Amino acid sequence: MNKTRLNCIRLTFCPIALVLSLLLLAHSAAAVEIFKETIEQQHVLDPGGTLSIHNADGAIRVYAGDGSEVRIQAIKRAYTSGRLKSIVVDVRATRKSITIETISPPKQGALSLSDRSGTVEYIVTVPRAIRITKLDLEKGELLVEGLRGGSATAHLVNGWLLARNCFGDLDLTIVNGRMDTAYDWWENTRFSVKLSSSHGNIRALIPSDASTRITARTETGRIANALEMQKVPGERIHALNFATESEPSSAFEINSISGDIRIEKTY
């Protein structure tokens, strides 16, 4: 076989081999099994009791409702059974406080081929007037919904943080990502909301009949406010301070370093 013919054969078969290799890799990726374990607990919490949750990767979703019980569902996921077992959900509960800690194995070096998979999704139902002293999530989604007279402090490093229909004191911060606070209706009770972001955008959805004072400031972003007409159309706004009525029952303090702030009407 001459050299020219050999080169032709190589040029013909190399793309075919490449395609076959890619198909095998795709099949292997699709065939990866995700191991899953669900942990469920139920605890009684006295009035004025507190809750704190720390999680590295996954989600924290807290729903406030009637009753004095705290229902905890933790869903662990990983690519291997060994990795799944090594992720520990540590719940310490008394009638005065409940603390939930996610304990993950230490990470190996950046070039390590060891399995570093693993997420935990928390779904927690709590009393409406609970005091949430800490919701701490490094990466993922964080939700607080339905507080009435209670309070919540939450911190998210990277992801999406949402507080919905919470008529209680909120202190929420994010580093990167997005933060939303939304109200589908309005209740004239006294509460305060503090929203802070380093690099993410903040959006507050508030009804037009809300009784509130809003102060907002961003260093390099911009502010859009649908509850109050801008005096100079098109002007880039970095700060505002206004009230919807003379003696508002609630207060919003919104601050961002480099992200935008949007105040929108729910209705």
N, C-alpha and C positions, 0 to 999 in steps of 0.2 A: 504494500500500500504506500503510495507516494505521500510526501509531506503535505501537499495541497489538499488531498482528499482527507487526510487525518484532521487537518484544521477545520474542514467543513463539518466533519462528524462532531467534533468538539463544540463548534458553534451551534449545531443543531440540538445536541443533548443537554448542554448546560442550562439553557432557559427551562427545559422540561424538568430537570432535577431541582431547579430553584422553585418552581411552582409546586412540585410535589412536597418539598420541604416546608413551604409556607402552609400548604393544606394540612400537613401533619401537625404543625404547631398550632394552627387554628383549632383543629379537632381536640388537641390536648387541652387547650385553654378552655374550650367549651365544656369539656368533660370534668373540669375541676369541681369537686364536691365541696359544698360549704357546710361545715358542721355547726349545729345549732343546739343551744340549751336554754330553756326558759325556767326562771326562778320566780316563784310567787310567794309573797308574804302579806300578812295583814296584822296591823297593830292599832291599839287604841291610844289616842293622844288627848291629854287633858286640854281644856281651854287655855290659850296662851302658850301652848307647846310649840316647839321649833323643829324645823327640818333643814338639813343641809345635805347636798349631794356633790360629789366630785367625780368627774368622768374624763377620760383622756380622748377617746375617739368614738363617735356614734351619735347618740341623741339623749336629751333629757326633755321629757314632756310631762308637765304638771297640770292637772285639771282639778279645779276646786269645785266642790259640790256639797250637798247636805250631809250631815252626820259627823261623827267624831272619829271615825276610823281612817287610817291611812293604808291604802292598798298599793302594794309595790309589785310591779312586774318588770323583771330584768331579762332581756333577751341577749344572750351572748352568741357571737358568730365568729368563726375562724376557719382557716383552710385545712387545719389538721386537728385531730382529736387531742393530741398532746398540747397544742397551743391553746385550744379551748379550755382544757382543764387548768392550765396555768394562769388563766385570767380569773381573779377572785372578786366576787361581789361581797363586800364586808358590810353587813347591816348591824348597827348597834342601836337598840331601841329600848326606851323606857317610856313611861307615861308623860314625861316632861320633854323629851327630845328624841329625835330620830336622826342618825347620821349614817349616810351611805357613802362608801368609799370604793372606788374601782382600783384594784391592785393588779398591775400588769407586770410581766417579767421585764427585767432591765433590757434596754436595747443594745444590740451588738454594734460593732463598728460599721461604718458606712459601706465597706466592701464585703461585709459578711453575707453569706448566702443562707443564713438561718431564717426560719419562718418568723416574720414580724407582723403577721396579720392579726386581726382581732378587733372587734367593735362590741360595744354594749349599748343597747337601747333601753332606756328607762321610761316606763309609763307609770306615773304615780298619781293616784287620786287622793285628794287631801280635803280637810274642812275649809270652808270659805274664808274664815278669819284666821287662818294659820299664819305664823311668822316664819317666813323662809329666810334664814340667815345667810345661806350661800347656795347658789347653783353655779358650779364651776365646770366649764367644758372647754377643752383645748381645741377640738375640731369636730364640726358637725352642726346639728340643729338643736336649738333650745327654745322651748315654748312654755309660757305661763298663761293660764286662762281661767277667768271666772272668780278672781279674788273679790271679797266683799269685806272691807274693813281690815283686812290683813295687810301683810307687807312682804316684799320680795327683793332680795339683792342677788343679781346674776352677773356673771362675767364670762364672755366668750372670746377666745383668741382668734378663731378663724371659722366663719360659717354664717349662719342666719339665726338671728334672735328675734322672736315675736312674742309680744305681750298683747293679749286680746281680752277686751271687756273686763279689765281689772280696775275696780274702784277701790283701790288701796294704795299705800305708799310703795313706789317702785324706785329702785336704784339700779339701772342697767348699763353695762359697759361692754363695748366690743373693741377689738384691735383692728382686725381686717374682716371684711364681709359686708353684711347688711343688717340693719335693725329696723323693725316695724313695730309700732304700737297702734292698735286699732280699736275703735269703739263702734259697735253696731247700734247702740242707743245711748242715752245719757241719763245719769242719776246724780242729782244735786247733793252729793255727800262731800265731806272734806277729805281730800287726799292730795298727795303731791307725787309728781313723776319727774325723775331725773334721768336723762338719756345722754350718754357720752360715747364718742367714737374717736379713735385715732386716725384711721384711714378709710373707714367704711361710710356709706351713705345712711342717713336716718330719715325715716318717713313716719309722720304722725297723722293718722286718719281720725278726725274728730268731727262730731255732728255740728251742724250750724247753730243749734240751740244750746250748745255747751256753755256752762258758766265757768270760765277759766281765764287765767292769765298765762301768757306764753312769753318766755324770754329765750332767745336763740342766738348763737354766735358760731361762726366758722372762720378759720383763719384764711384758708386758700380756696375753699369751696364757695358755693352760692346758696342763697335761701330763697325759696319760693313759698308764698303764703296765700292760700286760697280763702282764708277766713277774713282777710282785710285787704282792701284795695290798695295797691301800691301807688304812691303819690307820683312817682316818676316812672312811666312805663319803660321797660328795657334796662333800667338802672340795675347794676350788679349790687345786690344787698348782701352784707356780711354779718349784720346784726339787726335784731328787732326786739321790741318790748311793747306788748299791747295786751289789753284785756277786752273780753267780749261784753262785759258789763262792769258797773262801778264797784261792786263788791263780789268778786268771783269766789266760788266755793272750792276751786281746785287750782293747782299751779303746775305748769310744765317748764322745766329748765332743760334746754337742749344745747349740747356743745359738740363740735366736731373740729378736728385739726385740719384735715385735708379733704374731708368728704362733703357732699352736698346735704342740705336739709330741706325737706319738703313737708309742708303742712297742707293737708288736703281735707276736703269735706267728705264725710261719710254720706250725708244727705243734706 
